[in-house]
């Protein structure tokens, strides 16, 4: 359950925000186009990494003391 929350709750929205920045908002700002594309692609890549990490996350059993 934890991995699904990480993947869907954090990874996918970051991928969407990165794509929106890089594809739709960068052409509107001609002076900062390269910077906006860089930041958008960076957010998208981090979203993909978090999505993949969420797929491999698992619960750790507590050690009884």
N, C-alpha and C positions, 0 to 999 in steps of 0.2 A: 504494500500500500504506500509505503514511503517513497518508493521509486516512481510510482505513478504521479504522486503529488509534485515531486521535483521536476519530472519531465514535462508534465502538462502545465503546471503552475508557473514555472520559471523559464524553462528552456524554449517552449514554443512562443510565448509572448516576446522574448528577446529576439528570436529569429524574425518575427513579424516586424517588430520595431526597427531592427537593423535593415530589413529589406525596404521598409517605407522610407527611411532616411536616405539610403543609398540610391534608390530608384526614383522616388517621386519628389523628394525635397531638394536633392542636390541640383537638379537642373534649374530650379527656381532662383537659387542664389548663385549668380555667376562668379562673384568674387571669391566665395568660399566653397566652391563646388568640390575641389579636390579634398579639402578637409572634411566636409560633410560625408563624402563617399567613403573616406578612410574610417571615420568614426562609425558610420552605419555598417560597414563591413566588419569592423572589429566587434561591434555589439552582436552581429549575426553569428560570427565565428564563436564567440564566447557562449552564445545561446546554444549552438550545436554541441559544444563541449559539455555544457551543463545537461543538455538533453541526453547525451550518451552516458554521462556519469550517473544520471538518474536511472538509466536502464540497468546499471550494474550495482546500484545501491541495495543494501540489505540490512535487516535489523541485526544488531549485535546483542547477543544474550548477556544479561546482567550476571555478574559473578556474585554469588551469595557469600556474604562475609560473616 
